[in-house]
Amino acid sequence: MNPPSLVVAALKHFFLPSAGIPPSVNRRNNNVALCIVLACLSLTYKGRLPAAFRLALFLPAAYYSYYTVCKDHDVPNRIASSIITFSGSLLAFKAFDICIVSFFDQKAPHWVKNGKPVPLPEGLVGRFAYSVDLFFSFRGSSWFDGYSWDWAPKYIAAYSPPKSRISHIYQRVLTFPAYYLALDACEAFAQREKWDLTEAHPLLALPLSKQLMFSLCIATNTFILIQINHIFISIICVAIGSSPSSWPPMFNQPFTSKSLQDFWSNRWHHYFKRAFERASIPVMVLVPQRWSPATRRVTRAIIVFGFSTVYHLYVVQHNFSVRNWETKWQFVDSSTLLFFLLQPAGLLFERALLVPLSRSLPETSQTWVMRIWVWGWLLWTGRYWADVWVRSGMWNVGAGHVAWSPIRGIFFNQWFLV
């Protein structure tokens, strides 16, 4: 390939993988989206009829979601497959939340402005704006300047955006090269390792020091990938008129987490957090009310991580067993199970032992002890998730997200990986 063709291929590889998504998938996603918007609209009305209407809408939404999420699709690469899985899953969870969970939690979501809840709209235009905004909100931010949702995390509700669109775009553009170089460095480091894929768990067969390095690598890789995509989309949306207040950061300084609970509850991204928490509400109905509040909180945390585990088992199995690739994958994967199901165990250990013991320390010492615990735990358990990436081939040469590599270009004269 000549240099211009290589550049085009690199840009398409990183920024335009959705070009390979079949039109049939987009049509079905649009049908699910329409069902969700209508269901959100019905939340602004009271009575049994709107509730029955939402229940009826769930049937076609579930049908189209099943086609998108559970069927194999002819796509050019894993990135396109991941986009289908990610978007289809978000829509499926949203449909379940609005259409089904609303029976168990009948309080409709409200906008919040200047710290005060906004009454539900009554006019048709206001109701339509409410339903579309609620449909698009997965983290609690709003398309409307100065608004958020009453379920938004504190850091999103309190987000102070740049004063102008130009400032927002300028700040995001400045951070993009650093993130891209860090992603390139992570993938270059991981792909230089000669992985023995004949091993059942190739990463776990390495010395512990290497396992921990690759665990840090997968954490950084995931963080940067989500950040880069968010930055790219926010630049486009703000450039065409969206308010900067609609684009709070994806993460809330996760590397400064003061506890494991702080990390998962407040610091990590919230794309699926509300979905898993809302899905746990119908299950919690089965938990006896006589249980203590602490026991119910622990139970709910286990249920939430259980949903997260099943979701990630599905994502890994579905994306890495598509017929276009040779990787064979069982749904019940031990490494995936260990990473996600160990998290509630870590939370319980932290709450029962570490938090009480650390209270006797000076504040600065307490902070550093808890931070060392958080990152020690995440690096130790992160080895299992990194092992999943290795076995899936995500760290094979040419299988990463970077198509133009400055790091490998400078050191190995390997500028393009497409």
N, C-alpha and C positions, 0 to 999 in steps of 0.2 A: 504494500500500500504506500502511496506517496504521502508526504507530510500533511497536506490539507485533509486528505481522507482519514488519516490517523486522528487528527484533531476532532473532526466531525464524529468519528466513531467513539472517541473518548468522551465527548460531551453527551452523546446519546446514551452511552453505557451508564453514566452517572446520573444524568438529569432527566432523561426521557425514556426510562424503562416502561412507562405506562403505554408507550406507543405500540407495544406488543400485546396488549390486553385485548382479547376477542371482543367484538361489539356486543355479542350476546351477554357477556358478563356485565358490561356497562348498562345495557337495557334492563337487566334484572336488578342491578343495584339502584337504578333510577326508580323502578317500581317499588322497591323496599323504602326508598327515601320518601316517595309520595305517601305511602301508608303511614310512615312515622310523622310527617308534617301534618297530615290530617288528624292523627291521634293527638299530637301536641295541641292542635287547634281545639280539639274537644275538651282539653283540660281547662279551658277558660269558661266552660259551661258546667253547671252543676246538675245533678240528677242521675237517674239510672240509665236513661237513654244514651247520653254521651259515654257512660262506662261500657254499656253493651256495644256501642259503636266501636270503641277501642278494642274490645275483645274480638269483634268480627274482623277488624283490620289486621289483627295479629296472624290470622290464618294465611292470607296471601303473602304477608311479610315473611312468615316462617318458611313458606314454600319456596319463594325466590331466594331467600338466604341460604336454604339448604342447597340449592343448585350452585350458588356462587361459592359457598364455603366448603362443601363436602365433595364436590365433583372435581375430577382432574380436567385441566384446561390446556390447550395447545399453546404454550407460551415459549418465548425464545430463551429465557434465562430464569435463574432463581429469584432475581430481583423483581421481575414482573410477577412471578408466582407469589412472592411475599406481599406485594402490593394488593393482589387479589385477596389473599388470606386476611391481611390486616384490615382493609376497608370493609370486606364482607363481614368479618367478625365484629367490628365496631357497630355496623348497622344492625346486625343480629342482636347484640346486647342492648342497643338503644331501643329496638322494637320491643324486646322483652321488658325493659324498664318501663317504657311509657304505656304499653298495652296491658301488661300483666302485673308488674309490681305496684302500679298505681291502685290496684284493688286492695293491697295490703297497707300501703301508705297513701292515704287519700288527700294529703296536703299537696296541692299543686306547687311546683317551683315558682319562685317570685324573683323578679329583677330586684337589685339593690343599687341605689344611687346615693352617694355621700353617706354611706353607712346606714341608710334607712330603706326598709322594704317598700317597693312600689306596688300598689294594688294591681290586681289582674286587669288587663285592658277590657273595655266593654264594646268599643266600636269595632267594626269589621276589619278596618285597616290595622288597628292596634293588635287585634287578635292574630291577624296573619303575620305581622312583624314578630310577635311573641313566639308563634309556632316555628317560624323559620329560624329565628335566633336560637331557640332551645334545641332544635334539630342539629344545628351546627356546633353547639357547645358541648365539648367532651371534658373540658377541664374547669369550667365555670366562668370563663371569660365571655364577653359579649361583643357582637359586631358594633354596638352602639357606644359612642364615646362617653366615658365616665360610668358605664353600667357594668355590673357583673351579676352572677346568679347567687342566690342565697346559700347554695351548697359549695361555692367556690372555696378552695384553700385560702388561708389567710394571705399568703404571699401573692396570690393572684388578685384577690379583692383589694389589697393595699398597694398594688403595683402603680408606680409613678412613671409614666412613659416619657420619652423625650418630648420637648416642646413643639417640635415640628416633624413633618414627614421626612424632610431632608435629613434631619438629625438622626432619626430612626434608621433610615437607609444607610447613612454614612457610618454609623456605629456598627451596624450588622456587616457591611462590606468590609470594614477594617478587621473584624474578627474572623472572617471566612478563611483567609489564607493560613492563619495559624492553626485553625481546626483541620484544614485539609492536609497540611504538612504533618500534623500529629497523627491523623488517620493513616497517612501514607507510611509513617514510621512504624506504627503498630502492625500494619499488614506486612510491611517488608520484614520486620523482625519475626513475625509468626511464620511467614512463608519461607524463610531461610532455613527453618528447622526441617530435617528429613523425617517426616512422620511415617512410622511403621504402621500402616493401616491393616496389617495382618493381626495386630494386637486387638483384643476385645475393647480395651480402653487405652489407646496409645498415649494420651497425655498423662494419665495416671501412672503409666509405667516409667515416666521420667523421674529423676531425682526431685525431691520436694522443693528445692530452691527454684528449679526450672518451672515446676508446676505453679508456684506462687507468682513467678514473673508472667507466665501466660494468663494467669487469673487476673492480674492487674491489666494485662493487655486487653482481655475481653471486656473488662469493665470500662476501660478508656475507649475502646472501639465502639461499644454500644452507646456510651455517652455522646461521643463525637458524631456518630451517624445520625442520631436523633437531632442533635443540635444543628448539623449542617442542613438537613432537610427542612427543619423549622425556619432557619435563617433564610434559606432560598425562597420558600413559600411566602414568608412574611415580607420580604423585600418586594416581591411581585405585587402582593395584595396592597401594601401601603402605597406603592408607586401608582396604582390605579385608583386610589381613593379611600382605602380602608383606614380606620383610625389606628394610630400606634398603640392606643390603650387596649386594643383587641389582641395584641401580640406580646403578652408577658413572657418571660423566659420559660423554657421547657423544664428547667431544673432550678431548684432553690438551693444553690451552693451545696451539693451533696458531699463534697469532700470535707466540709466542716461539720458534719453530723455529730451531735453530742451523745447519741444513743442509737441503737438499732431501731427502736421504735420511731425516733426522730427521722432516721433515714427513710424508712418505708412510708411513714405517714406524711412527712412534710417536705422531704428533700428530693426524692426521686420523682420521675415524671408521673403525671396523673392521667395519662390517656385512658388507661383501663381501670384505674383505682375505683372510680365511682361505679363503673359497670360491675365489677366484682362485689363491691359493697352492696349495691342495690340487688344483685342476684341473690345475696345471702339473706335478704329480708324474708322471703317466703320460707326458707329453710329454718330460720330462727323461730318461726311460729311453732315448730315442733319441739323446741327446747322448753322444758318446764319453767314456768314463771317463778317457782319457788327457789330456783338456783340463785346464788348470790350474784350481785352485779359483776364482781370480778370474774367469777366462773363463766358468766354469759359473755363477757368481753373476750376472754380467752377462747371460748367456743366459737365466737364469731370470727376471730382472727384466724382460727384453724380453717373455718369454712371458706373465708375469703382467699386464703392461700391455697385451699383445695381447688377452688375455681381457677385460680391462676395456674396451678399445676396442670389441670386438665387442658386448659387453653394452650399452654406452651407444649404439652405433649402432642396435642393436635397439630400445632403450627410446625413443629419439627418433623413429625411423621408425614404430614401432608406435603410440605415443601421439599423434603429430601427423599421422597419416594415416588415423585412424579416419573412417568415412564420415560421422559427425555433424559433422565440421569440414571446411572447404574446403582446409586446408593440404595441399599435395602434397609428398611427401618421398621422396627416393631413399635407399636403404639406405646406400650408400657416400657419406657426406657429408664433404666436404673439411675443413670447420671442426672437426667432431668428431674426425676422423682426426688433424689437426694438433695439437689440444690434448693428446690422450692419447698419441700416439706420440712427441711431442716430450719427454715426461717422462723416458723412459729415456735420451734423448740428453743432457738436462740433468744427469741423475745421473752419466753417464759423464764429461761435461765437468767436473763438480764433483770427482769422485774423481780424475781424471787430472791436473787443473791447479790448481783453486782450493784444495783441501785442502792439497796440498804447499806452495803458495806462502804460504798464510795462516799456516802454522806458525811462520814467522819473525817474526810480529807479536806484540806484547804480548797477553795473554789478552783484555782488554777490547776492544781494537781488532779482534782476530780474531773475537770474537763479533759485533760490529756489522758488520764486513765481510761475514760469512757471512749475517747476517740481511738485510742490504740485497740481497745476491745472491738469497736465497730469494724475497723478496717482489718484487724486480724481475723475476725469471724467472716467477713465478706470475702477476703482473699482465700481463706481456707475452704469455704463452701463454693466459692466461685470456680475452683478447679473443676468441679463437676460440670458446670455449664460450659467452661472452656473445652472440656473433653467432648461435649456434644458438637461444638463447632468443628473440632478436628475431625471427628468421625464422619461428619456430614460433608466434608470436603470444602468447607467454607474458607479454610486456610491453605488450600491447594494453590499452587502457582497459577495465576490468571483467574482465580475464582473469587477474588475480593471485589470491593466496591470502587477501588481506585483504578482508573484506566490510564491516566497520565501520571507518572511517578517521578517527581523531582528527586526524591531520596535515592531511588534505584538508578535514576539517570546519572546523578553525580558520581555515585560510588561504583556502579556496575555498567554504565552506559546502556541502561535498559529503560528508556523513557516511556515507551508505550506498551501496555499490557493487553491490548485488544487485538 
